[in-house]
Amino acid sequence: MFSLLKSYYRFFSPLLILLFLWVIGTVGYVIIDNYNWFDAFYMTVITVATVGYGEVQPLSHAGKTFTAFLIITSFGTFAYAVSSITKFVFDGEFNEFYKNQKLNASIEKLSDHIIICGYGRNGRQAAQVLKKHNQRFVVIESNVTITNSLNHKHSDLVIFGDGTQDEILLKAGILRAKALITTLPVDADNVFIVLTARNLNKKLTIISRASEDNSDTKLKIAGANNIIMPDKVGGAHMASLVMKPDVIEFIDIITSERGNNISLEEISFTEMPDALKDKTLKDLEIRNKSGANIIGFKTAEGEYIVNPSAETRIITNSKLFVLGTSDQIEKLKQLLS
């Protein structure tokens, strides 16, 4: 925010100085020598710019005195204003100013988007999954080398800044976002971001990375909904590949980009049409109508049920987990629209 205000000041202050000179000169010639407004403006321009043209009409003694005063006061000021504007444009600051304006306008239009704090290894992986599902997201990264090298579908929504700062999170549209993913390598920074984000948006879903064993508890207290510990997950995943290789391979295919034709989707109660709410799974006939399979159910109390029975009823705050091919999931979405 400070850098943006600084850019505003550096660009508009010289313009305001020039405008002030033109107004003073124009009004002065109108009052002193009864110039019409256009001639007074023209006289001011050629006087301030010191181009050496003759007077529009003869000047009185007072008019000559005013002209001399205008030349003396405007000579250095005009040179400063022109050089400042030229430097602003040719040093690339104008392009940066324009990019910031475009970035702010783009983010202002977003709602229900996701904010990623940190674009390291974990941040990039999260972004790849979001891109695969055409989910809009905003990246916050404090490393200028990384921000300059970003090249993805939503590269125009990259903010250079510190995610622990309120103004940066607000700039990223946290008040309208539906989720925040913080993947910074330092747990203390993640805790601070979680605290700040939770204070700004009580309904926000927050997912945080943790490196130390005791950090997950602190992140939960700070307001994170889920904590991921990459080192533990990686070790457990490798061990599982030894014990149950085919099962883990199958899960990887479903949940990773390798399974381009397989989708595991969740359907909440609020997404269903009124005609299907409070019905049983048998009444939905999802398998018969779309070919997809209901493999899980989340109750209103947050309990997870694997392979729920046909008599399970869809009630408020419940959720379905459906597995199928891309075509089957698309048919299912059409049935629920």
C-alpha positions in Angstrom: 0.0 0.0 0.0 2.8 2.4 0.9 4.6 1.7 -2.4 1.4 2.3 -4.3 0.8 5.6 -2.6 4.4 6.5 -3.3 3.8 5.8 -7.0 0.7 8.0 -6.9 2.6 10.8 -5.4 5.6 10.6 -7.8 3.3 10.5 -10.8 0.6 13.0 -9.9 2.5 15.6 -7.9 4.4 17.0 -10.9 1.1 17.1 -12.9 -0.5 19.0 -10.0 2.4 21.5 -10.0 2.0 22.1 -13.7 -1.8 22.5 -13.3 -1.3 24.9 -10.5 1.1 27.1 -12.6 -1.3 27.1 -15.6 -4.3 28.1 -13.4 -2.3 30.9 -11.7 -1.0 32.2 -15.0 -4.3 32.0 -16.8 -6.3 33.7 -14.0 -3.5 36.3 -13.7 -3.6 37.4 -17.4 -7.4 37.5 -17.4 -7.5 39.8 -14.3 -4.4 42.0 -15.1 -4.7 42.6 -18.9 -8.3 41.4 -19.6 -7.2 38.5 -21.8 -9.9 36.1 -22.8 -9.6 32.7 -21.2 -8.1 30.9 -24.2 -5.5 33.6 -24.9 -4.7 33.7 -21.2 -4.1 30.0 -21.2 -2.0 30.1 -24.4 0.1 33.0 -23.0 0.7 31.0 -19.8 1.8 27.9 -21.7 4.4 29.8 -23.9 5.6 31.7 -20.8 6.0 28.7 -18.6 7.6 26.6 -21.4 9.9 29.6 -22.3 9.5 28.9 -26.0 10.1 32.6 -26.9 6.9 33.4 -28.8 5.6 37.0 -28.8 2.7 38.2 -26.6 -0.8 37.5 -27.8 -1.6 41.2 -27.2 0.5 44.1 -25.7 1.1 43.8 -22.0 0.6 46.5 -19.4 3.3 47.4 -16.9 1.6 45.2 -14.4 1.3 42.4 -17.0 5.0 42.5 -17.7 5.8 42.4 -14.0 3.4 39.4 -13.6 5.1 37.7 -16.7 8.5 38.2 -15.2 7.4 36.7 -11.9 5.8 33.8 -13.7 9.0 33.0 -15.7 11.2 33.2 -12.6 8.9 30.9 -10.4 8.1 28.4 -13.2 11.5 27.9 -14.8 12.8 25.4 -12.3 9.4 24.1 -11.4 8.5 23.3 -15.0 11.9 21.6 -15.6 11.4 19.5 -12.4 7.9 18.4 -13.3 8.9 17.4 -16.9 12.0 15.5 -15.7 10.0 13.7 -13.0 7.3 12.6 -15.3 9.8 11.5 -17.9 11.8 9.5 -15.3 8.7 7.9 -14.0 7.7 6.7 -17.5 11.2 5.6 -18.8 12.4 4.0 -15.6 9.5 1.5 -15.8 7.7 2.9 -12.8 4.7 3.8 -15.0 4.4 0.2 -16.2 4.7 -1.0 -12.6 2.0 1.5 -11.5 -0.3 0.3 -14.3 0.3 -3.3 -13.4 -0.6 -2.6 -9.7 -3.7 -0.8 -10.8 -4.7 -3.8 -13.0 -3.9 -6.2 -10.3 -6.1 -4.4 -7.7 -8.9 -4.2 -10.2 -8.7 -7.9 -11.0 -8.7 -8.9 -7.3 -11.6 -6.6 -6.5 -13.7 -8.6 -8.9 -12.8 -11.9 -7.2 -15.0 -13.7 -4.6 -14.8 -17.3 -3.2 -11.2 -17.5 -4.4 -8.2 -19.0 -2.6 -5.1 -17.2 -1.2 -1.7 -19.0 -1.3 0.9 -17.5 1.1 4.3 -18.6 -0.1 5.2 -20.0 -3.5 7.8 -22.5 -2.6 7.6 -26.3 -3.3 4.3 -26.8 -1.4 2.8 -23.6 -2.7 3.5 -24.5 -6.3 1.9 -27.9 -5.8 -1.2 -26.4 -4.3 -1.4 -23.9 -7.2 -1.1 -26.8 -9.8 -4.0 -28.6 -8.2 -6.1 -25.4 -8.1 -5.3 -24.7 -11.8 -6.4 -28.2 -12.7 -9.8 -27.5 -11.2 -10.0 -24.0 -12.7 -10.1 -22.5 -9.2 -9.1 -18.8 -9.1 -6.3 -18.0 -6.6 -4.1 -15.2 -5.5 -0.4 -15.8 -4.7 1.4 -13.8 -2.0 5.2 -14.1 -2.2 7.9 -12.0 -0.6 10.7 -13.2 -2.9 10.9 -10.8 -5.9 12.8 -13.4 -7.9 10.0 -15.9 -7.5 7.3 -13.4 -8.3 9.1 -12.2 -11.5 9.5 -15.8 -12.7 5.9 -16.9 -12.1 4.2 -18.0 -15.3 0.8 -19.6 -14.8 -2.7 -19.2 -15.9 -3.5 -16.6 -13.2 0.0 -14.9 -13.2 -1.7 -11.5 -13.2 -2.9 -12.3 -9.6 0.5 -12.4 -7.9 1.2 -10.0 -5.0 4.7 -9.1 -3.9 4.6 -8.7 -0.2 4.7 -10.1 3.3 1.6 -12.3 4.0 1.9 -11.5 7.7 0.8 -7.9 7.1 -2.9 -7.1 7.3 -2.8 -4.7 4.3 -1.3 -7.4 2.0 -4.0 -9.9 3.0 -6.7 -7.3 2.5 -5.2 -6.5 -0.9 -5.5 -10.2 -1.8 -9.2 -10.0 -1.0 -9.2 -12.0 2.2 -12.6 -10.6 3.2 -14.1 -12.2 0.1 -12.0 -15.4 -0.1 -13.2 -18.8 0.8 -9.9 -20.3 1.8 -6.3 -19.5 2.6 -3.3 -21.9 2.2 -0.1 -20.8 4.0 3.1 -22.8 3.2 5.8 -20.6 4.6 8.9 -22.6 5.8 8.9 -20.9 9.3 6.1 -22.1 11.6 6.0 -18.8 13.5 5.2 -16.9 10.3 2.4 -19.4 9.5 1.0 -19.0 13.0 1.0 -15.2 12.6 -0.7 -15.4 9.2 -3.4 -17.8 10.6 -4.1 -15.5 13.5 -4.3 -12.4 11.2 -6.5 -14.2 8.6 -8.9 -15.7 11.2 -9.3 -12.2 12.8 -10.1 -10.7 9.4 -12.5 -13.4 8.1 -14.2 -15.7 10.7 -15.7 -18.0 8.0 -12.4 -18.5 6.1 -11.1 -22.1 5.7 -7.4 -22.0 6.6 -4.9 -24.7 5.8 -1.4 -24.4 7.1 1.9 -26.1 6.7 3.8 -27.1 9.9 7.4 -28.3 10.2 7.9 -28.8 14.0 6.0 -31.4 16.0 4.5 -29.0 18.5 3.5 -26.4 15.9 0.2 -28.1 14.9 -1.4 -27.4 18.3 -0.4 -23.7 18.1 -1.8 -23.4 14.6 -5.1 -25.1 15.7 -5.4 -22.6 18.6 -4.6 -19.7 16.1 -7.5 -20.7 14.0 -6.3 -23.2 11.3 -8.9 -25.7 10.1 -6.3 -28.2 8.9 -2.5 -28.6 9.4 -0.3 -30.5 7.0 3.1 -31.7 8.0 4.9 -32.5 4.7 7.8 -34.4 6.3 5.4 -36.7 8.3 3.1 -37.2 5.3 6.0 -38.0 3.1 7.4 -40.6 5.5 4.0 -42.2 6.1 3.3 -42.3 2.4 6.6 -44.1 1.6 5.9 -46.6 4.4 2.4 -47.3 3.1 3.9 -47.9 -0.4 5.9 -50.7 1.1 3.0 -52.2 3.1 0.1 -51.6 0.6 1.6 -50.5 -2.7 -1.3 -51.1 -5.0 -3.8 -49.4 -2.6 -1.6 -46.4 -2.3 -1.0 -46.4 -6.1 -4.7 -46.5 -6.7 -5.4 -43.6 -4.3 -2.6 -41.6 -5.9 -4.2 -42.0 -9.3 -7.5 -40.8 -8.0 -6.2 -37.8 -6.2 -3.3 -36.7 -8.5 -3.0 -35.4 -12.0 -2.3 -38.9 -13.2 -6.0 -39.7 -12.9 -7.2 -37.2 -15.6 -10.3 -39.2 -16.3 -11.1 -40.1 -12.6 -12.7 -37.6 -10.2 -13.4 -37.8 -6.5 -15.9 -35.0 -5.7 -17.7 -33.8 -2.6 -21.3 -32.6 -2.8 -22.7 -30.6 0.1 -26.3 -30.4 1.2 -26.5 -26.7 0.0 -25.5 -27.7 -3.5 -28.4 -30.0 -4.0 -31.8 -29.0 -5.5 -34.6 -28.7 -3.0 -36.3 -31.8 -4.5 -33.4 -34.0 -3.4 -32.9 -32.6 0.0 -33.9 -34.8 3.0 -34.1 -37.8 0.7 -32.3 -41.1 1.2 -29.3 -42.2 -0.9 -31.6 -44.8 -2.4 -34.0 -42.1 -3.5 -31.2 -40.2 -5.3 -30.4 -43.1 -7.6 -27.0 -41.6 -8.3 -25.5 -44.9 -9.5 -28.4 -45.6 -11.9 -28.7 -42.1 -13.3 -25.0 -41.1 -13.7 -22.9 -44.2 -13.2 -20.9 -42.5 -10.3 -20.6 -44.2 -6.9 -21.2 -42.8 -3.4 -18.2 -44.0 -1.4 -18.5 -41.8 1.6 -20.8 -39.7 3.7 -20.2 -36.9 6.3 -22.9 -36.5 8.9 -24.1 -33.1 10.3 -22.0 -33.9 13.4 -18.8 -34.3 11.4 -18.7 -38.1 11.5 -17.3 -39.8 8.4 -19.1 -43.0 7.1 -17.4 -45.2 4.5 -19.7 -46.9 2.0 -22.9 -45.5 3.6 -26.1 -47.6 3.4 -28.9 -46.9 0.9 -31.1 -45.7 3.8 -28.8 -42.9 4.8 -30.7 -39.6 4.6 -29.3 -36.3 3.2 -29.9 -33.8 5.9 -28.7 -30.2 6.6 -24.8 -29.9 6.9 -24.2 -33.3 5.5 -22.0 -34.1 2.6 -21.5 -36.8 0.0 -18.3 -38.1 -1.5 -18.7 -39.4 -5.0 -16.2 -41.3 -7.2 -16.5 -41.7 -11.0 -15.1 -40.8 -14.4 -15.1 -37.3 -15.7 -18.2 -38.0 -17.8 -20.1 -39.6 -14.9 -19.3 -36.7 -12.6 -20.5 -34.3 -15.3 -23.8 -36.2 -15.6 -24.1 -36.1 -11.8 -23.6 -32.3 -11.8 -26.3 -31.9 -14.5 -28.7 -33.9 -12.3 -28.0 -31.7 -9.4 -28.3 -28.4 -11.2 
